[in-house]
Amino acid sequence: MISKETETYAVVINSTPLQKGHYKIELGDAEGKIYDLTVHEESVLDYRLVVGKELDKETFIALQNSMDYQLAYSYAIGILSHRMYTEKEIRRKLYERKTASNITCDVVAKLIEIDVLNDLSYARIYIENQIEMGKKSRSKIISDLHTKGISANIIDDLMNLFDKESESALIVEEIERLYQRYSVAGLSDFEVGHKVVQALGRKGFDFYEVQRQYAFFIEDLNVDGGKSCII
């Protein structure tokens, strides 16, 4: 039992090597409470965690923070190895794991420093992928990026990749695809047009630009102008 009259807060009572450079450290305090900490070998060396090593309260807390940081950092690196995340998404992931805010800030700062967490790169790749897939409008992409925590400055700088001409071309492609789908369903021309416009509206495309491009599309098909009413 550790004497309460000393400055010693806890003592290392056992050290067991684990896999991947980690150790299980058992500590006992003055109240007889046992703490099991899984720490990296770097912490074992930094704190000299050999059996019998005495720790004051400040060192004990620092050791716990080091362990929490290592666990949070390893988790973040793990999920980032599978796909990209924004800073906001990583912070939310760590919050859901009940990671302390100071640990989260330290982990995020380290991830940014080593450039595995980069909102600018994320936004650029996201925009390029969405343009290539051709499924989302300019406004929907902007909305998605805002939701993901990308700053307005980054969005404004990158959205020149998706100009109005590109979006108009995408609208035409979507009109052709949707028209083929709905025109074989036994619907009237009015119903087909209504469904096409509504479908593109749900994707965030500008309503008036959709109507304009649909009118051109119908004209090219030599459909009677009266049948192209889609409002």
URHU-V134417 format. One record per helix or strand of 3 or more residues. SS is the DSSP state (H for helix, E for strand). FROM is the first residue (numbers start at 1). LEN is the number of residues. If there is no record, write none. Layout:
ss->SS from->FROM len->LEN
ss->SS from->FROM len->LEN
//
This chain:
ss->E from->10 len->8
ss->E from->22 len->8
ss->E from->34 len->7
ss->H from->41 len->6
ss->H from->57 len->24
ss->H from->87 len->10
ss->H from->101 len->13
ss->H from->119 len->15
ss->H from->138 len->10
ss->H from->152 len->10
ss->H from->164 len->20
ss->H from->189 len->14
ss->H from->207 len->14
ss->H from->225 len->4
//
